[in-house]
Amino acid sequence: MIEKLRKLKKQLTWTYVPETEREASDAVVRNFVLHWFPSKVTSKSLSFLYTLELGTISILLFAILLITGVLLMFMYVPSVGQAYWGVKDIEYVVSFGPFIRGIHRIAASLMVAVVFLHMMRVFLTGAYKKGGKAIGSFRPLNWWIGLTLLLVTMLLSYTGYLLPWDQLAVWAVTIGMNIAKSAPFIGEKIAFLLRGGTIIDQNTLLRWYVAHVVLLPLFGVILIVWHMWRIRKDGGLGSVESLAEERIVKDKIVQKGKTYSLMGIVTGATPAIISHNVQGDTYFSSPQLTRRILIVFTISAVILLGIAFIYKAPLEAPASMIIPPNPAKAPWYFLWLQELVADTTIRIGSFTISGGFVGGILVPGVLILAAVLWPFLDKSGPEAIGVWFHKNRRLQNTVFILTVLVIIALIFVGSDMRGPYWKLYMPWQTWPKTPTKF
């Protein structure tokens, strides 16, 4: 009986255990899927407390979005006259339609949140800093790729917002168009380009559909592949740097590491040198890393499916460009911008200074520019790379966390404290109901 249970356990769990180190290394080289991974990873790279597995979860969510998105395309027609009713059919006619649409919707929102948390992890551990010893290592480049991926993720979710062509979608996009118009000199041209004309109509829907199902996913795949390749090019995760520093101090290695660069043409040390410094703290990717990823994928997928059983993707009344919902709100990840626009709009008598430029363009533009330049503004030493809340980065970590808390507070105010006519209500106050006519 016990033997049968063991056999059943082996069938239900990971059963591949390489018998030799060469077999483990060959498994990575020869297997198409495993070739994604390096042959060895460090113990710190495997630590859940360091990575929080946010990058792995992001890739899983992206894959789920691609799969569910393709399934939804079988029933969706990007036409103003048919889009809403196609989504209605998915909700009420198609078998498992609401479940698949719910998974797609939840995965989109979760991916925005998880990618943002992933960027937070990279910043708070200083993993974007230049300091790697591997040839071609330049961690700031991967930080910039990550920033671009975050923007692509938000645009992916936002372009999908319009596709149901209901009241929630059309007016949320209208808010975004009004903010885009606030950009000096080119704002109106950007809005015209995104709308495909002067109003939100069939051209807008078609442009956003193509961007949502072709351009942005393709760009996202390219960035993800480049991001993963850069991690290997940089010698692994940032935690490898801190581990190597610890070993150098511990072993009192003061001499410069030997380089295998060809005829001394290339300066620096190869990734193999870093691996040598951390030898003894490395494990074969197969099965340690692959098993970890399989567990994370399984747990994340179960949680996502569980939420999809409970949460139903919203679908409001068909879009009407005459009667807007009151209040009309942007998606949650852009609500802080909408709130910022409202807070920076100043009314003096009959004269109004629009906050569209300050809240919608200037502040987010400054934040993005600061994020791009930060790897060069951060003057902390290499000992701060790959370490959570390192003492040498205390001030910038504090400023970063306060900025994030302000954004979260603005999202909360916009979502839970703004009622009809964008008036402010306390969380314990009930909003007055406004009649809606369609």
C-alpha positions, -999 to 999 in steps of 0.1 A, spaced: 0 0 0 28 24 10 46 16 -22 15 23 -43 11 56 -25 47 65 -33 42 55 -69 11 77 -71 29 106 -55 57 103 -81 31 103 -108 14 134 -95 45 154 -86 78 162 -103 95 129 -111 126 139 -130 157 138 -108 190 138 -127 214 112 -115 246 131 -123 256 168 -126 263 163 -163 228 149 -169 213 180 -151 234 203 -172 226 184 -205 188 186 -196 190 224 -198 210 224 -231 191 198 -250 155 206 -240 137 233 -259 118 246 -229 146 242 -203 170 260 -226 153 292 -214 172 288 -181 209 290 -173 225 257 -163 230 269 -127 214 295 -104 225 308 -70 208 300 -37 198 337 -34 182 337 -68 160 308 -57 150 326 -25 113 335 -25 120 363 0 143 380 -26 123 377 -58 88 371 -44 84 352 -77 68 384 -92 86 380 -126 75 344 -129 39 353 -120 40 382 -146 50 357 -174 22 333 -163 -4 361 -164 8 372 -199 5 336 -212 -30 333 -198 -39 366 -214 -27 354 -248 -46 321 -245 -79 336 -232 -76 365 -256 -74 341 -286 -105 322 -273 -125 355 -269 -115 365 -305 -137 337 -319 -168 355 -307 -158 391 -309 -163 414 -339 -145 448 -338 -175 467 -351 -194 495 -333 -227 478 -342 -217 443 -331 -190 446 -304 -213 450 -274 -237 423 -285 -207 399 -292 -196 404 -256 -232 400 -245 -233 366 -262 -200 356 -245 -217 365 -212 -250 348 -217 -248 323 -246 -213 308 -250 -205 279 -227 -179 290 -201 -179 324 -218 -183 345 -186 -156 324 -169 -131 329 -198 -139 366 -200 -135 369 -162 -101 352 -163 -90 376 -190 -102 406 -172 -87 396 -138 -54 385 -154 -51 419 -171 -56 439 -139 -34 415 -119 -6 418 -145 -5 456 -141 -3 452 -103 23 424 -104 46 441 -130 44 473 -109 53 453 -77 81 436 -97 95 471 -105 92 480 -69 112 449 -59 140 458 -83 142 494 -71 141 485 -33 169 459 -38 190 482 -60 191 455 -87 191 481 -115 225 495 -106 255 492 -128 281 471 -111 281 437 -127 314 421 -136 301 400 -165 311 410 -201 284 432 -216 268 436 -182 247 468 -180 218 464 -155 203 499 -162 193 486 -197 172 459 -182 156 484 -158 146 505 -188 133 474 -206 112 467 -174 99 503 -174 88 499 -210 72 466 -202 52 483 -174 39 509 -198 31 483 -225 12 463 -198 -8 493 -189 -16 501 -225 -25 465 -232 -50 466 -204 -63 501 -214 -68 493 -251 -88 462 -240 -109 484 -219 -126 499 -250 -135 467 -267 -168 458 -250 -181 492 -262 -202 498 -231 -207 529 -211 -178 521 -187 -154 516 -217 -162 545 -239 -162 571 -211 -131 558 -195 -114 561 -229 -129 596 -233 -112 606 -200 -78 594 -213 -83 613 -246 -90 645 -227 -58 640 -207 -38 633 -238 -50 665 -254 -35 685 -225 1 678 -239 15 710 -253 19 714 -290 12 676 -299 -17 668 -275 -44 673 -301 -25 653 -327 -19 624 -303 -57 624 -295 -65 625 -332 -42 596 -339 -56 575 -311 -92 582 -321 -86 579 -358 -106 611 -362 -122 638 -342 -146 616 -323 -146 582 -307 -162 559 -333 -156 529 -355 -121 541 -364 -112 543 -327 -125 508 -320 -106 493 -349 -73 510 -340 -75 500 -304 -85 464 -314 -54 460 -337 -32 475 -310 -46 452 -283 -45 419 -302 -14 424 -325 9 453 -319 12 455 -281 13 416 -275 40 413 -301 60 442 -286 54 426 -252 68 392 -263 99 408 -278 105 428 -246 100 398 -223 125 377 -244 150 406 -244 145 411 -206 152 374 -198 182 374 -221 196 405 -204 193 388 -170 217 361 -183 239 387 -200 242 406 -167 253 375 -149 220 366 -132 198 384 -108 211 413 -87 213 389 -57 244 373 -74 263 406 -70 256 407 -32 265 370 -28 297 375 -47 306 406 -25 299 385 6 321 357 -6 349 381 -15 348 396 20 345 362 37 373 347 17 394 379 18 398 378 -19 415 411 -27 431 404 -60 413 413 -92 396 383 -108 412 366 -137 396 373 -171 391 349 -200 385 377 -225 401 370 -259 437 385 -260 427 411 -234 406 429 -260 375 428 -239 378 442 -204 361 428 -172 354 393 -162 332 366 -177 300 353 -160 321 322 -152 342 343 -128 312 354 -109 301 318 -107 335 308 -94 332 334 -66 298 320 -56 307 284 -62 292 263 -34 261 285 -34 248 274 -68 223 247 -79 214 232 -112 184 249 -128 170 215 -135 152 204 -113 156 231 -86 145 262 -106 121 243 -129 103 227 -100 100 261 -83 85 277 -114 61 248 -118 49 252 -82 45 290 -86 26 285 -119 2 260 -103 -5 280 -72 -10 313 -91 -32 296 -117 -54 281 -89 -58 315 -72 -66 331 -105 -93 305 -114 -107 308 -78 -111 346 -82 -127 341 -116 -153 318 -100 -162 346 -76 -156 378 -96 -178 386 -127 -163 409 -153 -185 440 -156 -206 448 -186 -227 480 -184 -253 494 -208 -244 499 -245 -222 529 -251 -239 563 -254 -219 593 -264 -249 616 -253 -255 605 -217 -222 599 -197 -222 579 -164 -220 601 -133 -192 599 -122 -172 587 -152 -140 571 -140 -108 558 -156 -95 523 -150 -81 519 -115 -44 521 -126 -51 555 -142 -74 568 -115 -45 585 -97 -39 606 -128 -76 615 -130 -76 625 -93 -44 645 -98 -60 663 -127 -90 672 -106 -68 683 -77 -46 706 -99 -76 722 -116 -80 757 -101 -112 777 -105 -110 814 -99 -145 829 -104 -156 820 -139 -119 814 -149 -106 778 -148 -70 766 -150 -72 731 -163 -51 705 -144 -48 683 -175 -13 694 -182 0 694 -146 -17 663 -134 -19 643 -166 13 652 -184 38 670 -162 38 649 -130 38 615 -147 64 627 -172 87 638 -143 82 605 -126 91 585 -157 121 607 -164 133 603 -128 129 565 -131 149 565 -164 178 586 -150 178 570 -115 205 544 -122 229 573 -128 216 594 -99 221 565 -75 256 569 -61 255 540 -36 283 514 -38 282 479 -53 275 464 -19 239 479 -22 232 458 -53 207 430 -47 200 438 -11 166 447 3 165 481 19 203 485 21 213 512 46 232 531 20 200 536 0 178 544 29 169 580 18 160 571 -18 140 540 -7 121 562 17 113 588 -11 103 560 -34 79 543 -9 63 577 0 57 584 -38 41 550 -42 19 556 -11 7 589 -25 -2 572 -58 -21 545 -38 -39 572 -18 -49 590 -49 -63 558 -64 -83 552 -32 -97 587 -33 -106 584 -69 -123 550 -66 -140 552 -32 -144 589 -23 -155 605 -56 -193 605 -62 -216 622 -88 -201 654 -103 -168 643 -89 -177 656 -55 -157 643 -25 -174 620 0 -160 603 31 -159 565 30 -187 563 55 -210 586 35 -235 574 10 -234 589 -25 -267 603 -38 -281 583 -66 -284 600 -100 -309 588 -125 -294 572 -156 -314 574 -189 -306 553 -219 
